[in-house]
Amino acid sequence: MPFVDRREAGRRLAERLGSLRGEDVAVLGLPRGGVPVAFEVARALGAPLDVILVRKLGVPFQPELAMGAIGEGGVRVVNSEVVRSAGVTPSEIAEVEQREQAELDRRARRYRGGRPRIVLSGRTAVVVDDGIATGSTARAACQVARAQGAARVVLAVPVAPTSTVEELRREAEVVCVEIHDYFWAIGQFYRDFTQTSDGEVARLLDESAQPAPVSVAADPPDDPPVQAGEVEVVAGRVGLAGQLTVPEEPTGLVVFAHGSGSSRHSPRNRFVAQVLNRAGLATLLFDLLTRDEELDRANVFDIELLARRLGEVTAWLRDQPTIGQLPFGYFGASTGAGAALWAAADPGADVAAVVSRGGRPDLAGPHLGEVRAPTLLIVGGRDQVVLELNRQAQARLRCENRLAVVPGATHLFEEPGTLAAAAELASDWLHAHLAAVARPAR
């Protein structure tokens, strides 16, 4: 049964947590989407509400691989095995930690407005999010809550896949309203899954801190979190339909190149885009061909044409206000991955990162060796033919690169949890590399 929105999901989740009423509980929402859910839980339990801020520590040369996490109060969780196997030095750890600590401190100031964080020592910490896909952030949050002195940690979410719930039960008590074997995306279980803004997080925390609860249903959230809509992008002399989504304070813009027979309406690419938007990245999904061009099936497989079209759209985006100064990344699926790498190989492309999902990077041919942007190749473990093509293509890359295999996934990532896993890999890779070269938007 789908949830109307996060607030309604929070009320239903609170019903499952009724046994905690009267205990010394602190409710901790994971920003941003987890906070509206946590607000309802805290109000129902008569408990204080706060955010739990977690920043992953990524391996320097492979940022999407977590070697630990940090939280407020000097909490530091390090995976010694990853550090040892990756050969990360103490100075490298310190550099990553310093960068992530600065972002953690910024968010703390933005959300709390000067209020101190809630002390967890001896308390039951209820960690709340709006849903769980792979669970890596939730796992880190539970570790941080425990390190901050919580006597008991309960992870509470409205929805999660069965396999992830079982894994997280090794980390904390798990309370979940809807557990599903078939799990495409968190948003599929909400009728309204509008992104939560920083302003709304701050407002809910402020309201929860007031002595008497007041209704906020009629108040619009501060700082609209997303500007989204249909746009016409220009490629040379051709106008192409697109969907542009820009979160507040974006750290980069990811341009999608879909595969053969697909379009900007691809449900898989739209899902990945949603994950990237939640990570603070702007996205553009657009049709690489006009309707008339699509009638000639040869155009669909003309990688040179598609790569040129992608490059022309990128050049047009550079001239647009607000987004033009952001670092750019490419996300390609199927044949679109070949086009993305071909376009990224252009000396004037200035692309900060490339991700291929179930892609055909081999179609970029001799241009593979000219790609300079860090490249992540994501392939399903059961997609044997494409996996071998990706291995061959990876051997020809001269840039920073990684081949990530999603266990159990076939070519379309239709198996429960596999697309979510691929999206998280893409999000981590793109966010890490785009944020590293982020320039202020004008």
C-alpha positions, -999 to +999 in steps of 0.1 A: +000+000+000+017+033-011+022+062+013+006+095+004+037+114+014+065+114+039+044+129+067+018+101+063+045+075+062+059+090+095+025+086+111+022+050+101+058+043+112+050+059+146+023+033+151+049+006+149+071+023+175+044+029+201+062+006+226+089+032+229+066+059+242+076+070+277+112+058+273+142+081+271+142+083+233+158+107+208+145+106+172+172+113+146+162+120+110+186+114+081+186+146+060+169+154+039+140+131+032+141+113+065+134+144+085+096+149+076+091+112+085+111+116+118+091+147+127+059+127+128+076+099+148+090+124+173+057+141+178+039+108+183+064+096+208+067+129+226+105+127+220+130+153+209+139+155+172+173+161+157+192+152+126+220+126+125+247+139+102+269+113+086+296+118+059+312+088+042+350+087+040+358+075+005+391+059-006+410+088-023+415+071-056+381+053-055+357+077-037+326+055-040+344+028-018+338+037+019+368+033+042+348+048+071+324+075+082+324+105+105+297+121+126+294+150+149+311+151+183+344+137+168+329+103+160+350+085+135+343+050+122+371+034+101+370+001+083+406-010+089+403-039+064+395-015+035+422+010+046+448-018+047+438-035+014+436-001-004+469+010+010+456+043+023+480+063+044+471+082+076+478+115+059+454+106+030+427+096+056+432+130+074+428+149+041+395+132+032+383+136+068+391+173+068+371+178+036+341+158+048+342+174+082+338+209+066+307+198+048+293+181+079+298+213+099+281+234+072+250+212+073+249+213+110+248+251+110+223+252+082+199+227+098+200+236+135+205+274+134+229+274+163+211+249+186+233+222+201+228+186+190+209+162+212+231+142+236+226+105+230+245+090+260+224+063+276+194+069+254+175+049+228+184+064+194+157+060+168+173+066+134+147+074+107+148+077+069+121+078+043+132+044+030+162+022+024+176+009-008+211-005-003+213+007+033+249+020+034+240+054+048+216+040+073+243+015+085+268+043+090+242+064+108+236+035+133+273+032+139+276+069+145+247+069+169+262+040+189+296+058+189+279+089+203+268+069+233+234+056+225+225+026+247+201+012+221+198+019+184+166+014+164+165+019+127+130+029+116+118+033+080+086+031+061+098+009+033+128-013+024+137-044+004+137-078+023+174-085+017+186-051+030+165-054+061+180-088+069+215-073+065+208-042+087+194-064+115+231-072+122+237-036+128+206-025+148+170-032+156+149-026+125+113-015+123+098-013+089+062-007+078+065-022+043+090-049+034+091-059-003+109-085-023+104-066-055+120-032-049+125-008-078+130+025-060+119+042-027+098+067-047+076+039-061+060+036-027+050+073-024+024+092-043+042+124-035+080+120-033+089+157-038+125+163-027+129+178+008+148+211+009+174+222+034+149+250+044+122+224+053+147+204+073+156+235+093+120+245+098+109+211+110+137+210+135+129+245+147+092+236+150+099+204+169+120+224+194+091+247+202+072+240+235+038+236+218+032+217+185+016+237+157+003+226+123+027+232+094+006+215+067-005+249+052+030+264+052+049+260+020+085+247+024+112+273+023+137+274-006+120+253-033+143+223-034+141+216-071+135+234-104+123+208-128+106+208-161+106+202-198+131+221-218+143+224-254+180+219-257+199+229-288+224+207-306+238+227-335+207+236-355+185+210-340+161+215-310+157+184-288+132+178-260+147+173-225+139+171-188+161+193-167+161+190-129+182+213-107+183+208-069+192+237-046+229+243-044+238+217-071+274+204-071+273+194-107+252+186-138+249+151-152+239+147-188+222+114-197+228+095-230+201+068-233+205+036-252+190+024-284+152+024-285+149+045-254+142+082-247+142+108-219+112+089-205+133+058-198+121+047-163+155+033-154+173+065-163+147+086-146+151+065-114+189+070-115+184+107-121+162+109-090+189+093-069+214+118-083+191+147-076+188+135-039+226+136-038+226+173-049+233+168-086+214+184-114+204+161-143+194+165-179+176+137-197+171+145-234+162+128-267+194+124-287+174+123-320+144+142-334+112+122-341+121+122-378+156+110-372+143+082-350+123+068-380+156+058-396+168+030-373+204+034-385+206+067-366+199+049-334+231+029-337+252+057-352+275+063-323+294+090-340+262+110-346+250+104-310+284+115-296+284+147-317+249+154-306+259+150-270+289+173-274+267+199-291+242+199-262+270+201-237+284+231-254+249+247-254+246+240-217+279+258-210+263+290-222+232+287-199+229+309-168+232+292-134+240+257-146+267+266-172+295+270-147+288+237-129+312+207-135+296+183-160+294+145-160+280+120-184+258+090-177+253+065-205+232+034-208+235+007-234+247+022-267+245+056-250+276+047-230+296+044-262+284+078-273+292+093-238+328+080-239+333+091-275+320+126-266+341+127-234+372+119-255+369+152-273+397+175-261+372+204-255+347+183-236+358+193-201+338+165-185+346+156-149+333+120-148+316+094-169+294+065-158+282+036-180+253+014-168+249-019-187+267+000-214+286-007-246+318+013-240+335-008-267+314+012-293+336+042-286+364+022-304+397+039-307+385+070-287+386+050-255+423+057-250+417+094-253+392+096-225+406+116-196+375+118-173+374+093-144+351+065-157+330+039-139+317+009-158+287-007-141+276-042-153+252-069-141+269-100-129+246-121-151+251-100-182+280-121-193+284-109-229+283-072-220+305-079-189+332-093-212+329-064-236+333-040-206+364-058-195+380-055-229+370-018-231+384-011-196+418-025-207+419+002-234+411+031-210+440+053-198+421+074-174+411+066-137+386+039-141+367+011-123+346-018-133+318-025-108+298-057-111+263-058-095+257-094-083+226-111-097+218-083-122+210-090-158+213-064-186+183-043-177+188-045-139+153-057-134+161-079-104+150-065-069+175-040-056+199-042-085+190-009-101+192+008-067+227-006-062+238+006-097+223+040-090+241+043-057+274+034-073+268+060-100+258+086-075+289+081-053+312+082-083+297+113-099+292+132-067+328+126-056+344+136-089+321+165-097+323+179-062+361+178-064+361+204-092+329+222-083+328+259-093+303+284-079+272+289-101+269+324-114 
